[in-house]
Amino acid sequence: MRLYWLSPDEHGHYLSNYCRAWEDALDNFSYRPVSLTSVRLMDAVIAQILKTHADLETYDLYMTLPRGSIERSRKRILEQGIPEQQLFIDSI
């Protein structure tokens, strides 16, 4: 499991220490905090995740995004070949 936690706070999410503890304790878990200050940066982060993990079509992908960026993100992810039945997006 890979957790990318996007936070509008430049100092990270308030649960970062908790997630780092999971990363230390669990063999197949990685945590990457991402400071997010604009929607454009979110597009860049999603693009980087898709580039870094080229095999995402073999995984289920769960995302919680701002309502205004869901459709754009969904389209970009599906264009990468990830089956729609493996993509779950909710809004914050």
N, CA, C and O atoms as a GROMACS GRO file, in nm:
protein
  368
    1MET      N    1   0.085  -0.116   0.000
    1MET     CA    2   0.000   0.000   0.000
    1MET      C    3   0.090   0.123   0.000
    1MET      O    4   0.189   0.130   0.073
    2ARG      N    5   0.052   0.219  -0.083
    2ARG     CA    6   0.124   0.346  -0.089
    2ARG      C    7   0.026   0.457  -0.056
    2ARG      O    8  -0.082   0.465  -0.116
    3LEU      N    9   0.063   0.541   0.037
    3LEU     CA   10  -0.022   0.653   0.076
    3LEU      C   11   0.050   0.783   0.042
    3LEU      O   12   0.156   0.813   0.097
    4TYR      N   13  -0.010   0.860  -0.048
    4TYR     CA   14   0.035   0.996  -0.076
    4TYR      C   15  -0.069   1.087  -0.013
    4TYR      O   16  -0.184   1.090  -0.057
    5TRP      N   17  -0.030   1.161   0.090
    5TRP     CA   18  -0.125   1.245   0.160
    5TRP      C   19  -0.097   1.389   0.125
    5TRP      O   20   0.001   1.449   0.170
    6LEU      N   21  -0.186   1.445   0.044
    6LEU     CA   22  -0.173   1.583   0.001
    6LEU      C   23  -0.234   1.675   0.105
    6LEU      O   24  -0.347   1.654   0.150
    7SER      N   25  -0.159   1.776   0.144
    7SER     CA   26  -0.204   1.869   0.247
    7SER      C   27  -0.183   2.012   0.201
    7SER      O   28  -0.078   2.043   0.145
    8PRO      N   29  -0.280   2.100   0.223
    8PRO     CA   30  -0.261   2.240   0.187
    8PRO      C   31  -0.166   2.312   0.281
    8PRO      O   32  -0.125   2.425   0.252
    9ASP      N   33  -0.130   2.250   0.390
    9ASP     CA   34  -0.038   2.310   0.488
    9ASP      C   35   0.105   2.278   0.448
    9ASP      O   36   0.140   2.162   0.429
   10GLU      N   37   0.188   2.379   0.437
   10GLU     CA   38   0.327   2.357   0.395
   10GLU      C   39   0.407   2.274   0.496
   10GLU      O   40   0.514   2.222   0.463
   11HIS      N   41   0.356   2.261   0.618
   11HIS     CA   42   0.424   2.182   0.721
   11HIS      C   43   0.376   2.038   0.724
   11HIS      O   44   0.419   1.961   0.810
   12GLY      N   45   0.288   2.001   0.633
   12GLY     CA   46   0.240   1.864   0.625
   12GLY      C   47   0.110   1.843   0.700
   12GLY      O   48   0.056   1.934   0.763
   13HIS      N   49   0.062   1.723   0.692
   13HIS     CA   50  -0.065   1.688   0.753
   13HIS      C   51  -0.046   1.664   0.903
   13HIS      O   52   0.061   1.623   0.946
   14TYR      N   53  -0.150   1.689   0.980
   14TYR     CA   54  -0.140   1.674   1.125
   14TYR      C   55  -0.120   1.528   1.168
   14TYR      O   56  -0.081   1.504   1.282
   15LEU      N   57  -0.144   1.432   1.080
   15LEU     CA   58  -0.124   1.291   1.114
   15LEU      C   59   0.004   1.233   1.052
   15LEU      O   60   0.018   1.111   1.043
   16SER      N   61   0.095   1.317   1.009
   16SER     CA   62   0.217   1.268   0.945
   16SER      C   63   0.296   1.173   1.034
   16SER      O   64   0.344   1.070   0.987
   17ASN      N   65   0.310   1.206   1.162
   17ASN     CA   66   0.384   1.117   1.252
   17ASN      C   67   0.318   0.980   1.262
   17ASN      O   68   0.386   0.878   1.267
   18TYR      N   69   0.187   0.979   1.265
   18TYR     CA   70   0.111   0.854   1.271
   18TYR      C   71   0.138   0.769   1.146
   18TYR      O   72   0.159   0.648   1.155
   19CYS      N   73   0.135   0.834   1.030
   19CYS     CA   74   0.159   0.762   0.904
   19CYS      C   75   0.303   0.713   0.895
   19CYS      O   76   0.328   0.604   0.843
   20ARG      N   77   0.398   0.791   0.945
   20ARG     CA   78   0.538   0.745   0.946
   20ARG      C   79   0.554   0.623   1.037
   20ARG      O   80   0.634   0.534   1.009
   21ALA      N   81   0.479   0.620   1.147
   21ALA     CA   82   0.483   0.503   1.236
   21ALA      C   83   0.430   0.380   1.163
   21ALA      O   84   0.485   0.271   1.179
   22TRP      N   85   0.324   0.396   1.084
   22TRP     CA   86   0.274   0.284   1.003
   22TRP      C   87   0.382   0.237   0.906
   22TRP      O   88   0.404   0.116   0.890
   23GLU      N   89   0.449   0.331   0.844
   23GLU     CA   90   0.554   0.296   0.748
   23GLU      C   91   0.664   0.215   0.816
   23GLU      O   92   0.717   0.120   0.759
   24ASP      N   93   0.699   0.253   0.937
   24ASP     CA   94   0.801   0.180   1.012
   24ASP      C   95   0.754   0.041   1.054
   24ASP      O   96   0.833  -0.054   1.057
   25ALA      N   97   0.626   0.030   1.087
   25ALA     CA   98   0.574  -0.095   1.142
   25ALA      C   99   0.527  -0.196   1.038
   25ALA      O  100   0.530  -0.316   1.063
   26LEU      N  101   0.485  -0.149   0.923
   26LEU     CA  102   0.426  -0.238   0.822
   26LEU      C  103   0.523  -0.261   0.707
   26LEU      O  104   0.584  -0.168   0.655
   27ASP      N  105   0.536  -0.387   0.667
   27ASP     CA  106   0.630  -0.423   0.562
   27ASP      C  107   0.593  -0.367   0.425
   27ASP      O  108   0.681  -0.322   0.352
   28ASN      N  109   0.468  -0.368   0.390
   28ASN     CA  110   0.426  -0.329   0.255
   28ASN      C  111   0.349  -0.197   0.254
   28ASN      O  112   0.248  -0.184   0.184
   29PHE      N  113   0.396  -0.101   0.332
   29PHE     CA  114   0.331   0.029   0.341
   29PHE      C  115   0.434   0.138   0.325
   29PHE      O  116   0.539   0.136   0.389
   30SER      N  117   0.404   0.236   0.239
   30SER     CA  118   0.491   0.353   0.228
   30SER      C  119   0.406   0.479   0.233
   30SER      O  120   0.293   0.481   0.184
   31TYR      N  121   0.460   0.581   0.292
   31TYR     CA  122   0.390   0.707   0.312
   31TYR      C  123   0.472   0.820   0.254
   31TYR      O  124   0.592   0.831   0.281
   32ARG      N  125   0.408   0.906   0.175
   32ARG     CA  126   0.474   1.022   0.119
   32ARG      C  127   0.385   1.144   0.143
   32ARG      O  128   0.279   1.156   0.081
   33PRO      N  129   0.427   1.234   0.232
   33PRO     CA  130   0.351   1.358   0.250
   33PRO      C  131   0.379   1.453   0.134
   33PRO      O  132   0.493   1.463   0.088
   34VAL      N  133   0.277   1.521   0.087
   34VAL     CA  134   0.292   1.614  -0.024
   34VAL      C  135   0.225   1.745   0.016
   34VAL      O  136   0.106   1.749   0.046
   35SER      N  137   0.304   1.852   0.016
   35SER     CA  138   0.250   1.984   0.045
   35SER      C  139   0.186   2.039  -0.082
   35SER      O  140   0.251   2.049  -0.186
   36LEU      N  141   0.062   2.074  -0.073
   36LEU     CA  142  -0.014   2.113  -0.191
   36LEU      C  143  -0.074   2.251  -0.170
   36LEU      O  144  -0.158   2.270  -0.082
   37THR      N  145  -0.030   2.347  -0.250
   37THR     CA  146  -0.077   2.484  -0.232
   37THR      C  147  -0.166   2.533  -0.347
   37THR      O  148  -0.220   2.643  -0.339
   38SER      N  149  -0.182   2.453  -0.452
   38SER     CA  150  -0.270   2.494  -0.562
   38SER      C  151  -0.317   2.373  -0.641
   38SER      O  152  -0.258   2.265  -0.633
   39VAL      N  153  -0.423   2.391  -0.717
   39VAL     CA  154  -0.476   2.283  -0.801
   39VAL      C  155  -0.374   2.245  -0.907
   39VAL      O  156  -0.361   2.127  -0.940
   40ARG      N  157  -0.301   2.341  -0.960
   40ARG     CA  158  -0.199   2.309  -1.061
   40ARG      C  159  -0.094   2.215  -1.004
   40ARG      O  160  -0.047   2.124  -1.072
   41LEU      N  161  -0.057   2.238  -0.880
   41LEU     CA  162   0.038   2.148  -0.817
   41LEU      C  163  -0.022   2.009  -0.801
   41LEU      O  164   0.050   1.909  -0.813
   42MET      N  165  -0.152   2.001  -0.774
   42MET     CA  166  -0.214   1.870  -0.760
   42MET      C  167  -0.207   1.794  -0.892
   42MET      O  168  -0.181   1.674  -0.892
   43ASP      N  169  -0.230   1.863  -1.002
   43ASP     CA  170  -0.218   1.798  -1.133
   43ASP      C  171  -0.077   1.745  -1.152
   43ASP      O  172  -0.059   1.634  -1.204
   44ALA      N  173   0.023   1.821  -1.112
   44ALA     CA  174   0.162   1.778  -1.125
   44ALA      C  175   0.191   1.658  -1.035
   44ALA      O  176   0.263   1.566  -1.074
   45VAL      N  177   0.135   1.658  -0.915
   45VAL     CA  178   0.156   1.547  -0.822
   45VAL      C  179   0.093   1.420  -0.879
   45VAL      O  180   0.155   1.313  -0.875
   46ILE      N  181  -0.028   1.429  -0.930
   46ILE     CA  182  -0.094   1.312  -0.989
   46ILE      C  183  -0.014   1.260  -1.108
   46ILE      O  184   0.004   1.140  -1.123
   47ALA      N  185   0.034   1.352  -1.191
   47ALA     CA  186   0.117   1.312  -1.306
   47ALA      C  187   0.243   1.240  -1.259
   47ALA      O  188   0.283   1.140  -1.319
   48GLN      N  189   0.306   1.289  -1.153
   48GLN     CA  190   0.428   1.226  -1.102
   48GLN      C  191   0.399   1.088  -1.044
   48GLN      O  192   0.477   0.995  -1.064
   49ILE      N  193   0.288   1.074  -0.973
   49ILE     CA  194   0.251   0.943  -0.918
   49ILE      C  195   0.228   0.844  -1.031
   49ILE      O  196   0.274   0.730  -1.024
   50LEU      N  197   0.157   0.887  -1.135
   50LEU     CA  198   0.132   0.799  -1.249
   50LEU      C  199   0.262   0.760  -1.318
   50LEU      O  200   0.277   0.647  -1.364
   51LYS      N  201   0.355   0.852  -1.326
   51LYS     CA  202   0.484   0.824  -1.389
   51LYS      C  203   0.569   0.731  -1.302
   51LYS      O  204   0.634   0.639  -1.353
   52THR      N  205   0.568   0.754  -1.172
   52THR     CA  206   0.648   0.674  -1.080
   52THR      C  207   0.597   0.532  -1.069
   52THR      O  208   0.676   0.438  -1.055
   53HIS      N  209   0.466   0.515  -1.074
   53HIS     CA  210   0.404   0.383  -1.058
   53HIS      C  211   0.334   0.344  -1.187
   53HIS      O  212   0.212   0.347  -1.197
   54ALA      N  213   0.412   0.308  -1.284
   54ALA     CA  214   0.359   0.276  -1.417
   54ALA      C  215   0.271   0.152  -1.417
   54ALA      O  216   0.197   0.128  -1.513
   55ASP      N  217   0.277   0.072  -1.311
   55ASP     CA  218   0.199  -0.053  -1.305
   55ASP      C  219   0.068  -0.037  -1.228
   55ASP      O  220   0.016  -0.136  -1.177
   56LEU      N  221   0.015   0.083  -1.219
   56LEU     CA  222  -0.105   0.105  -1.140
   56LEU      C  223  -0.228   0.029  -1.190
   56LEU      O  224  -0.324   0.012  -1.116
   57GLU      N  225  -0.226  -0.016  -1.315
   57GLU     CA  226  -0.342  -0.091  -1.365
   57GLU      C  227  -0.360  -0.223  -1.293
   57GLU      O  228  -0.464  -0.288  -1.307
   58THR      N  229  -0.262  -0.265  -1.215
   58THR     CA  230  -0.273  -0.388  -1.139
   58THR      C  231  -0.320  -0.363  -0.994
   58THR      O  232  -0.328  -0.457  -0.915
   59TYR      N  233  -0.351  -0.238  -0.962
   59TYR     CA  234  -0.390  -0.200  -0.826
   59TYR      C  235  -0.526  -0.133  -0.826
   59TYR      O  236  -0.574  -0.086  -0.930
   60ASP      N  237  -0.588  -0.129  -0.710
   60ASP     CA  238  -0.704  -0.043  -0.688
   60ASP      C  239  -0.651   0.092  -0.643
   60ASP      O  240  -0.556   0.098  -0.565
   61LEU      N  241  -0.709   0.198  -0.690
   61LEU     CA  242  -0.664   0.333  -0.660
   61LEU      C  243  -0.776   0.408  -0.590
   61LEU      O  244  -0.884   0.427  -0.648
   62TYR      N  245  -0.752   0.451  -0.466
   62TYR     CA  246  -0.849   0.524  -0.386
   62TYR      C  247  -0.800   0.666  -0.367
   62TYR      O  248  -0.686   0.688  -0.326
   63MET      N  249  -0.885   0.763  -0.397
   63MET     CA  250  -0.844   0.903  -0.386
   63MET      C  251  -0.957   0.984  -0.324
   63MET      O  252  -1.075   0.957  -0.348
   64THR      N  253  -0.920   1.083  -0.247
   64THR     CA  254  -1.013   1.184  -0.199
   64THR      C  255  -0.956   1.317  -0.243
   64THR      O  256  -0.846   1.355  -0.204
   65LEU      N  257  -1.032   1.388  -0.325
   65LEU     CA  258  -0.984   1.510  -0.388
   65LEU      C  259  -1.085   1.623  -0.371
   65LEU      O  260  -1.202   1.598  -0.342
   66PRO      N  261  -1.040   1.748  -0.388
   66PRO     CA  262  -1.136   1.858  -0.391
   66PRO      C  263  -1.235   1.837  -0.505
   66PRO      O  264  -1.199   1.792  -0.613
   67ARG      N  265  -1.358   1.871  -0.480
   67ARG     CA  266  -1.467   1.847  -0.576
   67ARG      C  267  -1.434   1.899  -0.716
   67ARG      O  268  -1.466   1.832  -0.815
   68GLY      N  269  -1.372   2.015  -0.726
   68GLY     CA  270  -1.345   2.076  -0.856
   68GLY      C  271  -1.238   2.008  -0.939
   68GLY      O  272  -1.223   2.039  -1.057
   69SER      N  273  -1.164   1.916  -0.881
   69SER     CA  274  -1.056   1.850  -0.956
   69SER      C  275  -1.082   1.703  -0.984
   69SER      O  276  -0.998   1.636  -1.043
   70ILE      N  277  -1.196   1.653  -0.942
   70ILE     CA  278  -1.224   1.510  -0.957
   70ILE      C  279  -1.231   1.466  -1.102
   70ILE      O  280  -1.163   1.371  -1.141
   71GLU      N  281  -1.310   1.533  -1.183
   71GLU     CA  282  -1.327   1.488  -1.321
   71GLU      C  283  -1.198   1.497  -1.402
   71GLU      O  284  -1.167   1.406  -1.479
   72ARG      N  285  -1.123   1.605  -1.384
   72ARG     CA  286  -0.997   1.620  -1.455
   72ARG      C  287  -0.899   1.509  -1.414
   72ARG      O  288  -0.831   1.451  -1.498
   73SER      N  289  -0.893   1.481  -1.285
   73SER     CA  290  -0.804   1.376  -1.235
   73SER      C  291  -0.849   1.238  -1.282
   73SER      O  292  -0.766   1.156  -1.322
   74ARG      N  293  -0.980   1.213  -1.278
   74ARG     CA  294  -1.034   1.084  -1.324
   74ARG      C  295  -0.995   1.061  -1.470
   74ARG      O  296  -0.950   0.952  -1.506
   75LYS      N  297  -1.014   1.162  -1.553
   75LYS     CA  298  -0.982   1.150  -1.695
   75LYS      C  299  -0.834   1.118  -1.716
   75LYS      O  300  -0.799   1.029  -1.793
   76ARG      N  301  -0.748   1.191  -1.646
   76ARG     CA  302  -0.604   1.170  -1.661
   76ARG      C  303  -0.564   1.028  -1.618
   76ARG      O  304  -0.482   0.964  -1.684
   77ILE      N  305  -0.621   0.981  -1.509
   77ILE     CA  306  -0.588   0.847  -1.457
   77ILE      C  307  -0.638   0.738  -1.552
   77ILE      O  308  -0.566   0.643  -1.581
   78LEU      N  309  -0.760   0.752  -1.601
   78LEU     CA  310  -0.814   0.652  -1.693
   78LEU      C  311  -0.736   0.649  -1.824
   78LEU      O  312  -0.723   0.543  -1.885
   79GLU      N  313  -0.684   0.762  -1.867
   79GLU     CA  314  -0.601   0.767  -1.988
   79GLU      C  315  -0.473   0.686  -1.973
   79GLU      O  316  -0.412   0.647  -2.073
   80GLN      N  317  -0.432   0.661  -1.850
   80GLN     CA  318  -0.311   0.583  -1.825
   80GLN      C  319  -0.337   0.433  -1.829
   80GLN      O  320  -0.246   0.353  -1.808
   81GLY      N  321  -0.461   0.395  -1.855
   81GLY     CA  322  -0.493   0.253  -1.869
   81GLY      C  323  -0.542   0.186  -1.742
   81GLY      O  324  -0.557   0.064  -1.738
   82ILE      N  325  -0.568   0.264  -1.640
   82ILE     CA  326  -0.621   0.207  -1.517
   82ILE      C  327  -0.770   0.178  -1.539
   82ILE      O  328  -0.845   0.269  -1.575
   83PRO      N  329  -0.814   0.055  -1.518
   83PRO     CA  330  -0.955   0.021  -1.539
   83PRO      C  331  -1.046   0.102  -1.447
   83PRO      O  332  -1.016   0.121  -1.329
   84GLU      N  333  -1.157   0.150  -1.501
   84GLU     CA  334  -1.249   0.234  -1.424
   84GLU      C  335  -1.300   0.163  -1.298
   84GLU      O  336  -1.323   0.228  -1.196
   85GLN      N  337  -1.318   0.033  -1.304
   85GLN     CA  338  -1.367  -0.041  -1.186
   85GLN      C  339  -1.263  -0.050  -1.075
   85GLN      O  340  -1.294  -0.096  -0.965
   86GLN      N  341  -1.141  -0.006  -1.101
   86GLN     CA  342  -1.034  -0.007  -1.000
   86GLN      C  343  -1.004   0.133  -0.948
   86GLN      O  344  -0.911   0.151  -0.870
   87LEU      N  345  -1.081   0.231  -0.990
   87LEU     CA  346  -1.062   0.369  -0.951
   87LEU      C  347  -1.178   0.416  -0.865
   87LEU      O  348  -1.294   0.412  -0.908
   88PHE      N  349  -1.148   0.460  -0.745
   88PHE     CA  350  -1.248   0.506  -0.650
   88PHE      C  351  -1.209   0.647  -0.605
   88PHE      O  352  -1.108   0.665  -0.538
   89ILE      N  353  -1.291   0.747  -0.642
   89ILE     CA  354  -1.262   0.885  -0.607
   89ILE      C  355  -1.380   0.943  -0.530
   89ILE      O  356  -1.496   0.929  -0.572
   90ASP      N  357  -1.349   1.006  -0.419
   90ASP     CA  358  -1.449   1.074  -0.338
   90ASP      C  359  -1.405   1.220  -0.324
   90ASP      O  360  -1.290   1.253  -0.352
   91SER      N  361  -1.495   1.305  -0.280
   91SER     CA  362  -1.461   1.446  -0.263
   91SER      C  363  -1.447   1.482  -0.115
   91SER      O  364  -1.509   1.421  -0.028
   92ILE      N  365  -1.364   1.583  -0.093
   92ILE     CA  366  -1.350   1.634   0.045
   92ILE      C  367  -1.435   1.757   0.060
   92ILE      O  368  -1.438   1.816   0.168
   0.00000   0.00000   0.00000
